[in-house]
């Protein structure tokens, strides 16, 4: 509930210079506590924000969100490593199985070549053409 309030308060947040925020710090803290107002602090003369005074629940929620994001990144990296390992194992297994099939096919064709005159049977020629990519190895 605090994070959405923080997002909504950014539209109506105050922007104060560091000098003015130092002078009114007690007021700004009370304002954040009581009304969930966000005060953005800038350096004197520089419009870029350098800090903010936010309600404590919003700050805790943001810190928790960062911690959750870190945990998700850690878990995701672990799963990515595991998937990569499984992919490599699968690729090695596939390569070994492909070599076994290619070797068996080469043996079968060598036996057919011994038994049948090469080019004598058109069906064998079509079959050899279909296996050409495997026979090249």
Order of alpha helices (4+ residues) and beta strands (2+ residues): alpha-beta-alpha-alpha-beta-beta-alpha-alpha-alpha
